[in-house]
Amino acid sequence: MNTFTADPSHFTIGGAYYPTGHVFAMFTDEAAAQAAAAQIAAVAGVGAITLATPAAIQQAFAQRAADVGTGAPSVGREDQFMLRFVELAQAGKAGLLIELADAEVEAISAILNASGALLAYCYRKLVIEELVDASPRAEAAAAGKL
């Protein structure tokens, strides 16, 4: 499994994180993330799976999250999701970046739900789909109510 570093192509012009074709999920800790990654790796057609440690998440997103609102506006409120990632990482939560490739999103969603993912967002072209039933809901994040 790879270690997470922010790919510059995964950010919008305004600086929000939007890794099209990927799922970004967060877990209670690194062990839970690694256990889920092992199961997800068995899903047919899945691409690379990257472990995002709390420190790596903070390093990748903290400054950008602090700068939210200073660049081009984010119509979809992607900036709020990035702020949530930083907040969870500051509490010691770890994440996974999962490349969808040809994998069935439903299969990944089922594993994430069974693995206790705290949140999971599937980034499609122009749409962010919430894959787990978590609080706060994506609708609250989209409304800027994190």
Buried (B, 14 or more C-beta within 10 A) or exposed (E): EEEBEBEEEBBBEBBBBBBBBBBBBBBBEBEBBBBBBEBBEEBEEBEEBBBBBBEBBBBBBBEBBEEBEEBEEBEBBBBBBBBBBBBBBEEEBBBBBBBBEEBEBEBBBBBBBEBEBBBBBBBEEEEBEBBBEBEEEBEEBBEEEE
